[in-house]
Amino acid sequence: MRPNVSEQLEGMCRILETSVAPELVNGYTQETLRSLIANVRMLSRAWHQLLPFLHWDNTSMLGLLREVRAEADASLRERIDATLAQPPADVADASAADERNDELRALLVDSLQCTPPLLARITTHLSERARRYPLRLTGAVPKHKR
């Protein structure tokens, strides 16, 4: 369908650049608008990468939690078991994948009291996760209002 999400976001950027930006006289407001436009453009380029990223991250964290389970105390093991028992969400449901991601990350953080080799695998995953995350803010954050 047209316009698609990227085209709609790009259209908003053009309107902001051609209609709103010329009317701004305050440097702080201009800088803020430039940053907002840059971030909307980032969303335009990257939004479609978020769901595949979440599926990769969720799958990886589930594997790590299965490993953590063997070392976990009874309380953490129960929480991991409950999480592992949840049926997978619809693969096209981005909101469900995002909620699941938050849940898994919180459980992984609670699992950091594990053996050094497992902690190293968790740390490696979190570093790779940060490297792969598709929604990276661009543009400078305005320094302060003058």
N, C-alpha and C positions, 0 to 999 in steps of 0.2 A: 504494500500500500504506500502511497505517496501522499504527503511527505512522510518519510520514515523518521525515527527518533533523531538520528544524526542530522538529517536535513532540517528538522524543526529547531534543534539546538543551534545549528549554524545560522538559521534565519533570525533567531533571537539575537545572536551576536551582531549580525549586520544591522538590525534595527537599533541596537544599543550604540553601535559605532557611528551610524549615519544620522540618527535622530536625537539621541540622548547626549552623547559625548560632546557635540558642538555647543550644546547649551550650558555646559558646566564651566564655571569660571574658577572654582576653588580647586587648588592643586591636590588637596587631600581627596576630594570627591572624584577628581579625574583619575588619580592613582587607584582608588578603590574600584572604580568602574573598569579600568584596565585589568585589574586582578580578577574581577568577576568574569569578564569576557574570556580571559585566558583559562579560567577554570571551567567555564561552560564549554569551551572548545575541547578541553581535556575530556570532559564527559562525552562529548560528541564522538571523539576518537576511541574511547575506551569502554563505554558502557556495555558493549556486546561481549567483552572479555570477562566480565565479572562473574557470570554464572558458571562458565567452565572453571574459573579459578576457584570458586567456592566448592565445586564438586571435587576438584583435585585436593584442596585443603582438607575438606571433611573426610575424604577417604584416607588421606595420610594420617590425620589425627585419630581416626578410628583404629587404624593399625597400631599406632603408638599406645593408645589406651588399652588395647588388648595385651600389649606387652607390660604396661604398668600394672594391670590387674593382677598379674602373678606376684608382684611385690607389695601390693597395696594392703593397708590394714582393712579390717572388716567393713568399716563405715565407707571408706573410699571404694572398696570393691563393690559394695551394694550400689553405690551411685553409678559406677561404671557399668555394672550389669544392667541396671535400669536404662541407661543410655543406649547400650548395645542392643537391648531388646526392642527398642523403638523401631517401628517399620520405616523404611525409607520413604521420604516425601516424593511427590511427583517431581520428576527430573526437570520439568519446565517451570517449577514454582520457585522463582528467585527469592521471594520473601521467606519461604520455608527453609531454603538452603542457607539464607543469611541468619535466620534464627538458630538453626542447627549449628552453624559455624560459631556463633556466640556461645552456645551451650558447650560445645566441644572444647573451645579455647579456654573457657572458665574451668572446666574439668581438668584440662591439661595443666593449667597453672596450679591447680590444687594438687597435682601429681608430681610436683618438682622435688619432693623429698624422696627421690628414688636413687638407685645405684648410679655411680658415675658413668658407666657405659650407656645406660638408658637416658640419663640426663644429657649426655653428649648428643644422642640421636634426637632428643626433643629440641635441644638448642640448635642443631643443624636444620631441623625442619622449620623452626621459627625464623631463622635467618633466611632460608630459602623462601619462606612465605613472604617475608618483607621484600625480598628482591622481586618476586613475581607479582606482587599486588598491583593490579592494573590502574587503580584510580589515584594517581599521584597528582597532588595539587601543583599547579604551576602559577607563575606570577608572584610578584612580591606582595606581602601583606603590608598594607599601609602602615607607616611608622607611627604617626600620631596626627591628630587633628590640629591644624594651625589656625 
